[in-house]
């Protein structure tokens, strides 16, 4: 937070031109995001959500296989391993 405050105050004073700024404006400057930051956040979020989606699909597949095993009366261990593809 201290580094952000220093960077924000540096942005306020640029090329020797001083600007009267209140704390609320400095907070707004700090919270502003650049397009690169937004893109980076989207990439990180997609890297997190893709494995979560895969995990949900595999969990539902396992549940479906488990139900299939119960209906057919076959042992689940061998049938699950033969039908799952990772």
Backbone bond lengths (Angstrom), bond angles and torsions (degrees), N, CA, C in turn:
res aa  C-N    CA-C-N  psi(-1)  N-CA   C-N-CA  omega(-1)  CA-C   N-CA-C  phi
1 X - - - 1.443 - - 1.523 110.34 -
2 X 1.325 117.60 -36.83 1.465 121.07 -179.27 1.526 110.03 -65.76
3 X 1.323 115.61 -42.19 1.463 119.49 -179.93 1.521 109.93 -63.24
4 X 1.332 116.54 -40.92 1.464 119.99 178.84 1.525 111.03 -62.81
5 X 1.319 116.31 -38.40 1.461 120.85 178.78 1.525 110.42 -65.42
6 X 1.314 116.88 -41.37 1.468 120.73 178.70 1.528 110.30 -65.00
7 X 1.337 116.04 -43.61 1.459 119.75 179.28 1.525 110.35 -64.01
8 X 1.337 116.17 -40.74 1.462 119.65 179.50 1.522 111.23 -64.74
9 X 1.327 116.93 -41.83 1.463 118.77 179.20 1.522 110.79 -68.25
10 X 1.334 117.05 -31.32 1.457 120.57 176.25 1.526 110.71 -66.94
11 X 1.343 116.10 -37.53 1.460 119.55 178.12 1.519 111.33 -67.26
12 X 1.327 116.36 -32.75 1.460 120.50 179.86 1.525 110.48 -67.48
13 X 1.324 116.56 -39.73 1.465 120.97 179.59 1.522 107.51 -100.26
14 X 1.310 116.13 97.97 1.462 119.02 -178.76 1.518 109.70 -123.35
15 X 1.294 115.48 133.61 1.462 123.70 178.76 1.538 112.77 54.49
16 X 1.308 115.66 34.38 1.461 119.54 177.20 1.510 114.71 79.64
17 X 1.310 117.83 -3.75 1.464 120.48 178.23 1.515 108.31 -89.49
18 X 1.309 115.91 118.60 1.450 119.87 179.92 1.517 109.59 -93.19
19 X 1.292 114.23 150.94 1.449 121.06 -177.59 1.524 107.73 -133.12
20 X 1.312 117.11 132.83 1.460 119.49 176.65 1.525 108.30 -76.59
21 X 1.315 114.71 119.01 1.453 120.42 -175.01 1.522 108.97 -131.79
22 X 1.309 115.30 140.19 1.463 119.88 175.64 1.526 108.40 -97.33
23 X 1.303 115.51 168.21 1.461 121.01 -176.04 1.530 111.55 -59.35
24 X 1.323 117.89 -37.28 1.462 121.18 179.01 1.512 112.51 -61.39
25 X 1.341 116.55 -39.32 1.465 119.93 178.02 1.522 110.95 -67.76
26 X 1.333 116.89 -39.65 1.464 119.25 178.51 1.525 110.53 -63.06
27 X 1.342 115.60 -39.64 1.460 119.45 178.22 1.528 110.19 -62.91
28 X 1.325 116.33 -39.91 1.458 120.89 178.54 1.531 110.59 -64.07
29 X 1.325 117.56 -41.94 1.468 121.07 178.10 1.523 110.84 -60.91
30 X 1.335 115.87 -41.33 1.462 120.33 -178.02 1.527 110.55 -67.26
31 X 1.327 116.68 -37.18 1.464 120.36 -176.41 1.517 113.15 -79.11
32 X 1.323 118.45 -15.17 1.460 120.75 179.95 1.523 110.06 -63.63
33 X 1.317 115.72 142.20 1.455 120.53 -179.61 1.524 109.82 -115.34
34 X 1.300 114.63 145.35 1.460 119.38 175.09 1.528 108.40 -88.15
35 X 1.315 117.76 163.24 1.476 120.35 176.97 1.526 112.18 -58.97
36 X 1.330 117.04 -34.20 1.464 120.16 179.19 1.519 110.80 -66.11
37 X 1.355 116.25 -39.61 1.463 119.22 178.85 1.525 110.54 -64.80
38 X 1.330 116.97 -42.14 1.463 120.42 178.96 1.523 110.95 -62.80
39 X 1.326 117.36 -42.61 1.460 121.49 178.95 1.527 110.46 -63.17
40 X 1.329 116.50 -42.65 1.459 120.82 178.97 1.525 110.49 -61.84
41 X 1.327 116.95 -42.82 1.464 120.14 178.85 1.524 111.32 -63.82
42 X 1.335 117.53 -39.21 1.461 120.75 178.15 1.524 111.41 -64.19
43 X 1.336 116.65 -39.95 1.464 120.71 179.06 1.520 109.86 -64.36
44 X 1.327 116.94 -44.06 1.465 121.11 179.46 1.526 110.12 -63.34
45 X 1.327 117.17 -43.98 1.465 120.48 179.85 1.523 111.42 -62.64
46 X 1.342 117.12 -38.65 1.465 119.11 179.24 1.529 110.78 -70.00
47 X 1.324 117.26 -34.72 1.468 119.96 177.11 1.520 110.94 -65.50
48 X 1.320 116.88 -29.10 1.457 120.84 178.56 1.522 110.83 -82.34
49 X 1.333 117.25 -41.97 1.468 120.02 -174.59 1.527 112.89 -75.03
50 X 1.320 118.97 -31.31 1.466 120.61 -179.79 1.533 112.06 -61.12
51 X 1.327 119.76 -50.10 1.472 118.92 177.13 1.533 112.45 -64.26
52 X 1.334 117.23 -32.52 1.467 119.11 177.73 1.520 110.55 -64.20
53 X 1.344 116.78 -41.99 1.455 120.38 178.21 1.528 111.01 -63.91
54 X 1.321 116.65 -42.36 1.456 120.71 177.94 1.524 110.51 -61.97
55 X 1.329 116.10 -42.05 1.459 120.87 179.79 1.534 110.31 -62.48
56 X 1.323 117.93 -41.25 1.466 121.12 178.82 1.528 111.10 -65.25
57 X 1.342 116.54 -41.42 1.464 119.62 178.80 1.526 111.15 -63.27
58 X 1.342 116.11 -43.93 1.467 119.64 179.79 1.523 111.01 -65.65
59 X 1.339 117.88 -37.80 1.461 120.94 178.92 1.522 110.39 -64.94
60 X 1.324 117.68 -41.54 1.464 119.48 178.47 1.527 110.55 -69.13
61 X 1.321 117.24 -33.51 1.459 120.68 176.53 1.523 110.72 -65.73
62 X 1.313 116.73 -41.77 1.466 120.80 178.00 1.523 110.24 -63.97
63 X 1.332 116.96 -42.44 1.458 120.30 177.99 1.526 110.96 -62.53
64 X 1.328 116.01 -41.83 1.466 119.63 177.37 1.513 111.85 -62.78
65 X 1.324 116.50 -40.96 1.465 120.48 178.14 1.517 110.94 -65.86
66 X 1.311 116.51 -37.79 1.464 120.97 179.58 1.538 109.68 -64.18
67 X 1.336 116.67 -42.57 1.464 120.26 177.41 1.526 111.05 -64.43
68 X 1.327 115.85 -39.71 1.459 120.29 178.24 1.532 110.41 -62.04
69 X 1.321 116.50 -41.03 1.466 120.96 178.98 1.524 110.51 -63.39
70 X 1.326 115.82 -42.15 1.463 119.17 -179.32 1.523 110.99 -65.68
71 X 1.331 117.65 -38.01 1.465 120.82 -179.29 1.523 111.77 -70.14
72 X 1.331 117.22 -40.11 1.462 120.40 -176.44 1.514 112.90 -87.44
73 X 1.327 117.48 -17.30 1.459 120.62 179.83 1.513 113.48 79.56
74 X 1.317 118.14 10.72 1.465 121.29 179.41 1.523 109.88 -84.45
75 X 1.331 116.89 153.60 1.472 118.90 176.59 1.531 110.44 -63.92
76 X 1.305 116.38 132.56 1.465 121.15 -173.51 1.522 113.13 -72.64
77 X 1.310 118.48 -35.00 1.463 120.19 -173.91 1.519 112.11 -58.14
78 X 1.326 117.69 -49.40 1.465 119.70 -176.82 1.515 111.19 -73.35
79 X 1.312 117.21 -37.75 1.460 119.85 -178.57 1.523 110.79 -69.71
80 X 1.328 116.84 -41.28 1.463 119.65 179.13 1.519 111.70 -62.52
81 X 1.294 116.82 -44.81 1.462 120.47 -177.46 1.527 111.04 -65.89
82 X 1.320 117.11 -34.34 1.470 118.68 -178.12 1.525 111.64 -77.20
83 X 1.349 117.92 -26.71 1.460 120.46 -176.86 1.515 113.74 -93.21
84 X 1.324 118.54 -23.37 1.464 120.64 -179.09 1.514 111.22 -78.64
85 X 1.316 115.63 137.34 1.460 120.74 176.87 1.510 107.98 -126.32
86 X 1.301 117.12 116.44 1.479 121.16 179.69 1.480 110.88 -98.88
